[in-house]
Amino acid sequence: MRASKRSSLIHLIYFSRSQLSAEPPVRARQIAEIARHAQKKNEFSVITSLLIVDQGYFIQILEGERLSVQETFQRISTDVRHRDVHIVEWREITKREFVTSFATALRAPSNEALFQRANLGPMLQRGTPKASTVYGLAQALQAEVMAKQGIDHLFV
């Protein structure tokens, strides 16, 4: 029997509207709760991810084995904290680009320049962003966090 040359490692980018509270303190608690639960589930499923939060929107990149990512995305797409969930990109990859089981990046004055360089207006007003735009922004956000931690490159 011949082994398949297809990779079972995939990355999926989705975009959704957030159903979180508009009150900043409540919203912060909700995001912390999402992070706590997602990190545990992603570690168990061997998924790496980065969630970008921009006021009323979520954009997330999930990486991992095909079945694990599909199961995780199925949970996300039926989660009441999301609505209008759209897959932006789904593709096979040869290696992971993100390093943590669950990281979050909230749009803030400290990283606004990265969002502007990606040409993403406030609250993602232009609708579903392009995969290449999201991917570039996510890599820049991850690099910024790593630089602040004194990490200058990845061994993925």
C-alpha positions in Angstrom: 0.0 0.0 0.0 1.4 3.4 -1.0 1.6 6.1 1.6 -0.3 9.3 0.8 1.7 12.3 -0.1 -1.0 14.6 1.2 -0.3 16.3 4.4 -2.7 15.9 7.3 -1.4 19.2 8.8 -3.7 22.1 7.9 -4.3 25.7 8.7 -7.7 27.3 8.8 -8.5 31.0 9.0 -12.0 32.0 10.0 -13.8 35.3 10.6 -16.9 35.9 12.7 -18.9 38.6 14.5 -18.4 38.6 18.2 -21.3 38.2 20.5 -19.4 39.4 23.6 -20.4 42.2 25.9 -19.8 45.8 24.7 -18.7 46.7 28.3 -14.9 46.6 28.4 -14.4 45.0 31.8 -17.0 42.3 31.0 -15.6 41.7 27.6 -12.1 41.3 29.0 -13.3 38.7 31.4 -15.1 36.9 28.6 -12.0 36.9 26.5 -9.9 35.6 29.4 -12.4 32.8 29.9 -12.3 31.9 26.2 -8.5 31.8 26.3 -8.4 29.6 29.4 -10.8 27.0 28.0 -9.4 27.1 24.4 -5.8 26.7 25.6 -6.6 23.5 27.4 -8.6 22.1 24.5 -6.0 23.1 22.0 -3.2 21.6 24.0 -5.1 18.3 24.2 -5.8 18.4 20.4 -2.3 19.6 19.6 -3.5 22.7 17.9 -1.7 26.0 17.6 -3.6 29.2 17.1 -3.8 32.9 17.2 -7.1 34.8 17.9 -7.3 38.4 16.8 -10.0 40.4 18.5 -11.1 43.7 17.0 -14.1 45.1 18.9 -17.1 43.2 17.4 -15.1 40.7 15.4 -12.9 37.6 15.7 -10.3 36.4 13.3 -8.5 33.2 14.1 -5.9 31.0 12.6 -6.0 27.3 13.7 -3.1 24.9 12.8 -3.0 21.2 13.4 -4.0 17.7 12.2 -6.9 17.8 9.9 -9.4 16.0 12.1 -8.5 18.1 15.2 -8.9 21.4 13.4 -12.2 20.3 11.8 -13.5 19.3 15.2 -12.3 22.5 16.8 -13.8 24.6 14.0 -17.1 22.8 14.4 -17.3 23.7 18.1 -16.4 27.3 17.3 -19.0 27.6 14.5 -21.8 26.5 16.8 -20.6 28.6 19.8 -23.1 31.3 20.8 -20.2 33.8 21.2 -19.9 33.8 17.4 -22.3 34.6 14.6 -21.8 34.8 10.8 -18.8 32.5 11.0 -17.0 32.3 7.6 -14.0 30.3 6.6 -11.5 32.7 5.0 -8.9 30.0 4.1 -8.4 26.2 4.6 -5.2 24.7 3.2 -2.6 22.0 3.8 0.7 23.1 5.3 4.0 21.5 5.8 4.9 23.1 9.1 3.3 25.2 11.8 3.8 29.0 11.8 2.3 29.7 15.2 3.9 28.6 18.4 1.3 28.6 21.2 -1.9 26.5 21.7 -3.9 29.7 22.1 -2.7 33.3 21.9 -4.8 36.4 21.7 -4.1 39.7 20.1 -6.5 42.5 20.8 -6.5 45.6 18.6 -5.1 48.3 20.8 -3.2 51.6 20.4 0.0 49.7 20.9 -0.5 47.6 17.8 -2.7 49.9 15.7 0.2 50.5 13.2 0.2 46.7 12.4 -3.5 46.8 11.7 -3.1 49.9 9.5 -0.2 48.4 7.6 -2.5 45.4 6.9 -5.1 47.9 5.7 -7.7 46.7 8.2 -9.9 49.6 9.2 -11.4 49.9 12.6 -13.8 47.0 13.4 -12.9 45.4 10.1 -15.4 47.6 8.4 -14.6 46.2 4.9 -16.1 42.8 5.6 -14.3 39.5 5.4 -10.6 40.1 5.1 -8.3 38.3 2.6 -6.4 35.3 3.9 -3.0 36.8 2.9 -3.9 40.0 4.9 -4.9 38.0 8.0 -1.9 35.7 7.8 0.5 38.7 7.4 -1.1 40.5 10.3 -1.1 37.4 12.5 2.6 36.8 11.8 3.4 40.5 12.6 1.4 40.3 15.9 3.1 37.1 16.9 6.6 38.6 16.1 5.8 41.7 18.1 4.8 39.6 21.2 7.9 37.4 20.8 10.2 40.5 20.4 8.8 41.9 23.7 9.7 38.5 25.3 13.2 38.7 23.9 12.7 35.9 21.3 14.1 36.8 17.9 13.3 33.7 15.9 11.4 30.4 15.9 12.4 26.8 15.6 9.1 25.4 14.3 
